[in-house]
Amino acid sequence: MSALFSPARLGKLDASNRIVVAPMCQYSAMDGIVQPWHEQHLGHLANSGAGILTMEATAVEPNGAITHGCLGLWNDEQALALQQMIERLRSFAELPIGIQLAHAGRKASAHAPWNGGQPLSAAEGAWQTFAPSPIAWGNGWPLPSALDESGIARIVQAFVQAAVRADRAGLDFVELHSAHGYLMHAFLSPIANQRDDRYGGSLENRLRFPLEVVRAVRAVWPTTKTFGLRINGTDWLEGGWTVEDAIVYGRRLLDAGVDYLSVSSGGARGGIAIKLEPGYQVPFAEAARKALGCPIICAGLIADPQHAEAIVAGGQADFVALARALLDDPRWPVRAARRLSATAELPHQYQLAAPGRWPLAVKAAV
């Protein structure tokens, strides 16, 4: 039996297999509101055969958006449009659907990737960015404003209100983005956080803001629903965040009521070269799984079904998150199941293309 296609629980969720659709920013919202693009994009992925679907990083306040086109949950109009879309998705898809809530911090106020991804100018509608310390993310990036304690409290409440809206919109789980140089991770990393107050300096102090967010969201997010975090395993920088830090953080997160961790890496500063190879982040996920014992999601250039199978079968992670592999082939889970002699559900409308119903099905799986 395939390990990748075995059923599993993620917190309070039942998943038909271990494949997670990773959150993928589409930069295609208007005023933070979902558009037809999101519905067709998520509709494809909801019928991909994956076990779990995670919606893209969604800003909790306007200045926490990466671009003008990012999704938002800072007002009720955004929440209502999201709820209506989720209801339509559920009319044809049964898999759990969640959302990643985020604040981009000093990486906000940027162009979409297809327009270069660089910071916006004032003429292009740039907005003030925020960070733990007034340190630019990279060359050519503006200096962010260092948050004072009232600003920190405001953002904690922005996460709370976004979580409340996500619950009302009918999402099955929420994942907070605490990686990739965004605001929560910026407070954690000594590369970005050079404060000398109770929010900076020691690891304990650098954990303070993210844990305040987590505890505040945990207080309003239903205990019957799954609650997770995406964290960094490393900054890939000397003097930066380490896997040992991640394990300390993970223990505190579990104590605060988090159900799972999705382990990633990088993003603490722009312009860093990382040696990219299939599964390059899996060792960090494996270290977290061994130390913490909670459900762990891994990611990072995983596109071969046998590789994904080996990760789960070998106990390196409980779930494998796919992003660009699914953009390249939205039926990746179905084809992977055929290669692994397993089964991934096809919609009834597509079952004429299933093995035994279409003579080219076996060739399509190769």
Secondary structure, 3 states (H helix, E strand, C coil): CCCCCCCEEECCEEECCCEEECCCCCCCCECCECCHHHHHHHHHHHCCCCCEEEEEEEECCHHHCCCCCCCECCCHHHHHHHHHHHHHHHCCCCCCEEEEEECCHHHCCECCHHHCCCECCHHHCCCCCEECCCCCCCCCCCCCEECCHHHHHHHHHHHHHHHHHHHHCCCCEEEEEECCCCHHHHHHCCCCCCCCCCCCCCHHHHHHHHHHHHHHHHHHCCCCCEEEEEEECCCCCCCCCCHHHHHHHHHHHHHCCCCEEEEECCCCCCCCCCCCCCCCCHHHHHHHHHHHCCCEEECCCCCCHHHHHHHHHCCCCCEEEECHHHHHCCCHHHHHHHHCCCCCCCCHHHHHHCCCCCCCHHHHCC
